[in-house]
Every structure is written in C-alpha cells, then in structure tokens.
Amino acid sequence: MHPIARRGLAAAAGVALLVGAAACANDEQKAAENVPGVTGTEVVIGTHQPLTGPAAPGYSRISAAVKAYFEHVNSKGGVNGRKIVYKVMDDGYNPANTDNVVRKLVLDDKVFALLGGLGTPTHTNVLEFIKAQKVPDLFVASGSRNWNQPDKYPTTFGWQPDYTVEGKILATFVKKEFAGKKVCHFGQNDDFGRDSLAGVEKVLGPVAAKQTYTTTNQQVGPAIGALKAAGCEVIISASIPGFTALAMGQAAAQGFKAQWIVSNVGADYTTLSKQLGDKKAILEGMIADNYLPMAGDASDPWVQAFGKIHQQYNAANPLDGNAVYGYSMAYTFVQVLQAAGKDLTREKLVDAVEKGGFKGPGLTPFRYSGDVHAGYSGVRLNKVQNGAQMYFGPTFVTDDGDGEVTEHSEPPTAPPADAIPTT
C-alpha cells in the first residue's frame, strides 16, 4: 500500500478512536443524568431534620456536622469525581411536615437518596412513600426497628443501635449492678419508647412501673410523680434531650431521688447542661450509653480528626455528641458512595450497604446484610462525673431478639488521613 494511503488509514482510525471515546464519555454522562440527583459532577442527597420544634435542642446540630463533613470531602475532590450536594429541610419534628418536605425533596428536588432523616414518629410517616418511589433511604437517625424490615422496606436502613438492642444492654447492666432495686421505665409514646421497653423487659421481665410522654406536651410532672409514688429506685429513660432535661428537672423539684439511666439519644451532656443551666448539677451520676467516640475525650483520634473539620467548617456550633454523630454518619455514607462505584445508581447504593464491611468511628460492628438493615450492634456505658461524661467498663453487643448480651473487645479502627475513607 502507498505510504500516503497508510497514513490516511491510520489517521482515520485515530479519529474513529477519539470519536468512540467521546461517545463512551457522552454515554456515561447521559447514563448518570438518567439517575435522579446524579450528574457527572455531583450527587444530590436530602434529609428532614428538626431545626425547630421540641427535638431541635441538640439534634439541630447533626445536619450542620454532616454538611461540614461533606464540605471537607468536596474540598478534596468529592467521591468518584462528584461533589456531594446536601439539602436539609426543617420538619419541626412534626410527622405531617415530614411528609411535605420529603415529597418535595424526592419529587421536586429529585434527590438521589435520603440520608439520616431524623425521628421515629416523623420518618415512620414517610416509609410507604419512600418505598413507592424506590429511593435509597440510608441511616435513619433513630433506633426504631422499623428501619430493619428489608422485605417490607427494601431501600431503608438504620445506622445507630436499635432501641431494643440498647434496652437489652442497659437492662443487663442494671440486673448486675442494681440487683434487688425497683426498676421503672420512662419513655416516648411511640416506637422509640416501646422498642426500648421491649429490650428492657426481655432481660428484666416486667418493670415495676412505666410512664410515657408525648412530644407535644411538656407537662411531665404527673408521670414523674407516678414513678415516685411507685417507689422507683432506677429509671431507664427512652427520651429525647428536651424531655430528659424536663424529667430529671421535675424529679429534682419533687425531691425524687433515683438512678437515671438514659438512652444515648437523649443523654448528651453538653446538650442537657445547656438546657438545665444552673441546675445542671442534677446530671451528676447519670448513666447512659454510646457507641461513638465521646466528644469530651480530647485524646481520641477520631475526635481529634473531626475536630479539625469542625474548626474549619462548623466552628459556630459546639463539638458535642450530636456533632460527632453527624460526622460519623457522613463518614459511613462516603464509604457507601465509594463502594457503589463511579457508575452510580440507586440499586448499586443499596447493594453496597447490604454488602457491608464498613469500619470507622463506631465501637461495634455494623449488622448490615441482605437480611438485616440494622446498623451498629451494641453500646458502651458512660457516666457523668465532675461535669464530664466518660466511658467505663466493656463494650457490649447483642441482637434485637433473644440473643445473649456479650462483650466486644475489638478496638475501633484508626482514622485515615484527612478523616476521609480510603477505597
């Protein structure tokens, strides 16, 4: 063949390769744009949060921490070349509002996924809609067992230990350390309180007395009075921060002295002490549980790593347990995004969570699998002493059934460079 002809064919082949490569790139771009909330440069997620209302104290800081963490990740290039866009909508901890804002996020804003929607009564109200829309519904900020129903709600996942797991562990501690004492339960009048009580009574049997509260009524005096009248010596409380403060404050006002053992969701010392003000001394001796680094432990490597992010992107808020919760949950979400791959779809995101294997700030393993959509598997006890909330004793794990409560000895993994997961 003539040299000029060969050069012509080579040039034509090169052009064809370039055209083919461009076509592939265009196909990938179009494929990404066909997935709601995903383009070649960003992924849009949304959440409902109580920025106002009865659950706002403390909890309103969670989304600020999540946002700060995503800003940090975005400053390092995002995930698989995409920046994370995080849309936060206030529902005031009102289920009717939750329905409205979640519909807007899904139908109008066309988010790729929901992340960390907060509250048992609020999120329960939107489960059927989320299921119908087939939207990934990751890491609901509540320990209700509602999120662990993969056959019924295949795209919904919990993240924190469920309230029955927590209840079993708290009750096991009480059974050993407060043997013979009259144990009672104070809880929110929804699945939060009911799931907690179920876990407690799996271990202790029927409690001596039980009282509930509703988030629309701050008058907890009669309930606390009933617990006092019943002679309760130990109170296991499944309460959000505002109602932990109200209950303990009311007990003090009535001269009712009992050992308070409080669910992790309502026991952050920084939040409670701010609400109680000059009465915060009543928190001394309060026992609670947690499963993440303790915010007040400046020696913890995760607290140090998150502290740097906090200082740069979220310094207006305290680095408390709510902030650590937000940073830790956002870290897990980035792990899932990485595992789902560059060719991102909703199905791949759900598959990535079910595959599991994620390690990070938490003290216990996750429970994720195709059959289990529950998050962390246990907690460790902590206590307020001399104005500080610190861990004591071993970490415990269990399930929400009849499995035993056992010690877990594996230490948490160390944070990676820049506190960004490595693939």
Secondary structure, 3 states (H helix, E strand, C coil): CCHHHHHHHHHHHHHHHHHHHHHHHHHHHHHHHCCCCECCCEEEEEEEECCCCCCHHHHHHHHHHHHHHHHHHHHCCCECCEEEEEEEEECCCCHHHHHHHHHHHHHHCCCCEEECCECHHHHHCCHHHHHHHCCCEEEEECCCHHHCCCCCCCCEEECCCCHHHHHHHHHHHHHHHCCCCCEEEEEECCHHHHHHHHHHHHHHCCCCEEEEECCCCCCCHHHHHHHHHCCCCEEEEECCHHHHHHHHHHHHHCCCCCEEEECHHHCCHHHHHHHHHHHHHHHCCCEEEECCCCCCCCCCHHHHHHHHHHHHHCCCCCCCHHHHHHHHHHHHHHHHHHHHCCCCCHHHHHHHHHHCCCCCCCCCCECCCCCCCCCECEEEEEEEECCEEEEEEEEEECCCCCCCCEEECCCCCCCCHHHCCCC
